[in-house]
Amino acid sequence: RSVYTALWTDKNHTLVTHFFFVPFSNILVFCIILFVLVLLMYLLTIVGNMLIIPITLVDPALRSPMYFFLQNLSFLEIGYISSTIPKMLVNFLSEDKSISFLGCATQMYFFSFLGITECCLLAAMSYDRYVAICHPLHYTATMSKAMCLQLSAVCWLIGLLVGLGQTTFIFTLPYCGPNRINHFFCDLPPLLKLACTDTYKNEIAVYTIVVTFIMVPFLLILVSYVHILHTILSIASAAGRSKTFSTCSSHLIAVTLPKSSYSPNTDKLLSLFYSVVSPVLNPLIYSLRNKEVKEAMRRSFSRDTRTLN
């Protein structure tokens, strides 16, 4: 099938109505193996996060600001991974690897929106840990319910506006062919390469926005953890240091997980597993490494067992 079958002509020039993803491999067995692995990790991510949300909502012991942000993060992860993985799974086994122009724009919007929101939420979570550990006497007053709602709302609003602006900026460019995306979803760099115009200024503007809303949260997280580690190291008892560090270790691990990235020199398969593995590890980190969550799960399962009996 020609890559130009999805083009139509108006009065002045040819416009793209569909894009086509370049396949990972033409070897069917390899595609089937990838399909099974990615599907399993996708299901683990969905199930893991869907367990965390109701447990943190229902259990009275998990009513602190940290778990409020964790609820937001779990809900976000479900949408984040669902914005790219289902279409990718279809493409592994289907001969038709096309996506409509509108579908591509929608995919980029949700991926950008949720990705930026996640960066901001992780920064909010690091601020929560900073206040809890460095200013424990002011924690209740500072991290009030109203404050948590405001921080969460700001994170989602930033993601929504940046995602909308970025997507609009990219999809108002002219696309007149070729229309083969050398990636597994509609990401910004490979789409810019397909635009039928000089995109230098567009690239500068878009990357400035993206880097700003990724680097600023990262720097806030870095500053927070410098203060947190300084406070932990100043605690006299080893037991106290261990207990205090355990309250933020899960978040620290989640922050340092590799995120999806794309560049001409980045292997597409490596980028795929960064996109799939990072989301599946988050619920495991926050449940298996968190004593309070594990105990809440145990209480929940005990109640369900007694109810069934």
Long-range contacts (C-beta under 8 A, 24 or more apart in sequence): 1-96, 3-177, 3-178, 3-179, 3-180, 4-177, 4-178, 4-179, 6-98, 6-179, 7-176, 7-177, 7-179, 13-174, 13-176, 13-196, 14-176, 14-177, 15-174, 15-175, 15-176, 16-101, 16-175, 16-176, 16-177, 16-179, 16-194, 17-100, 17-101, 18-98, 18-99, 18-100, 18-101, 18-179, 19-98, 19-99, 19-101, 19-104, 19-179, 19-180, 19-181, 19-186, 19-191, 19-194, 20-97, 20-98, 20-99, 20-179, 20-180, 20-181, 21-91, 21-97, 21-98, 21-99, 21-180, 21-181, 21-183, 21-184, 21-185, 22-97, 22-180, 22-181, 22-182, 22-183, 23-91, 23-97, 24-92, 24-184, 24-268, 24-269, 24-272, 31-92, 31-93, 32-92, 32-93, 34-92, 34-272, 35-89, 35-92, 35-93, 38-85, 38-88, 38-89, 38-92, 38-272, 38-276, 39-89, 41-276, 41-277, 41-280, 42-81, 42-85, 42-86, 42-89, 42-276, 42-280, 44-280, 44-283, 45-77, 45-78, 45-81, 45-276, 45-279, 45-280, 45-282, 45-283, 46-78, 46-81, 46-82, 48-280, 48-282, 48-283, 48-284, 48-287, 49-74, 49-75, 49-77, 49-78, 49-282, 49-283, 50-74, 50-78, 51-283, 51-287, 51-297, 52-283, 52-286, 52-287, 52-293, 55-293, 55-296, 55-297, 55-300, 56-293, 56-296, 58-300, 59-296, 59-299, 59-300, 61-292, 61-295, 61-296, 62-292, 62-293, 62-296, 65-128, 65-143, 65-147, 65-148, 66-125, 66-128, 66-129, 66-132, 66-251, 68-148, 68-152, 69-121, 69-124, 69-125, 69-128, 69-148, 69-151, 69-152, 70-125, 70-286, 72-121, 72-152, 72-155, 72-156, 73-118, 73-121, 73-122, 73-125, 73-282, 74-282, 74-283, 76-114, 76-117, 76-118, 76-121, 77-118, 77-279, 77-282, 77-283, 79-110, 79-114, 80-110, 80-111, 80-114, 80-115, 80-118, 80-279, 81-275, 81-276, 81-279, 83-107, 83-110, 83-111, 83-114, 83-185, 84-111, 84-184, 84-185, 84-275, 85-275, 85-276, 87-185, 88-184, 88-185, 88-272, 91-184, 99-186, 101-171, 101-175, 104-171, 104-181, 104-186, 104-191, 105-167, 105-170, 105-171, 105-186, 107-185, 107-186, 108-166, 108-167, 108-170, 108-171, 108-185, 108-186, 108-187, 108-188, 108-191, 109-163, 109-164, 109-167, 110-163, 111-185, 111-186, 111-187, 112-159, 112-162, 112-163, 112-166, 112-167, 112-188, 113-159, 113-160, 113-162, 113-163, 113-164, 114-159, 114-163, 115-159, 115-163, 115-259, 115-260, 116-158, 116-159, 116-162, 116-163, 116-210, 116-213, 116-214, 117-155, 117-156, 117-158, 117-159, 117-160, 118-159, 119-213, 119-214, 119-217, 119-218, 120-154, 120-155, 120-158, 120-159, 120-213, 120-217, 121-152, 121-155, 122-217, 122-221, 122-251, 122-254, 122-255, 123-155, 123-216, 123-217, 123-218, 123-220, 123-221, 123-224, 124-151, 124-152, 124-155, 125-251, 126-220, 126-221, 126-224, 126-225, 126-251, 126-255, 127-151, 127-220, 127-224, 129-224, 129-228, 129-247, 129-248, 129-251, 130-224, 130-225, 130-227, 130-228, 132-247, 133-228, 133-231, 133-232, 133-244, 133-247, 133-248, 134-227, 134-228, 134-231, 158-213, 162-209, 162-210, 162-213, 165-209, 166-206, 166-209, 166-210, 169-202, 169-205, 169-206, 170-202, 170-206, 173-197, 173-199, 173-202, 182-268, 183-262, 183-268, 183-271, 184-268, 184-271, 184-272, 184-275, 185-275, 187-262, 188-262, 189-262, 189-263, 189-264, 190-262, 221-255, 225-252, 246-291, 249-289, 250-285, 250-286, 250-289, 250-290, 253-285, 253-289, 254-281, 254-282, 254-285, 254-286, 257-281, 257-282
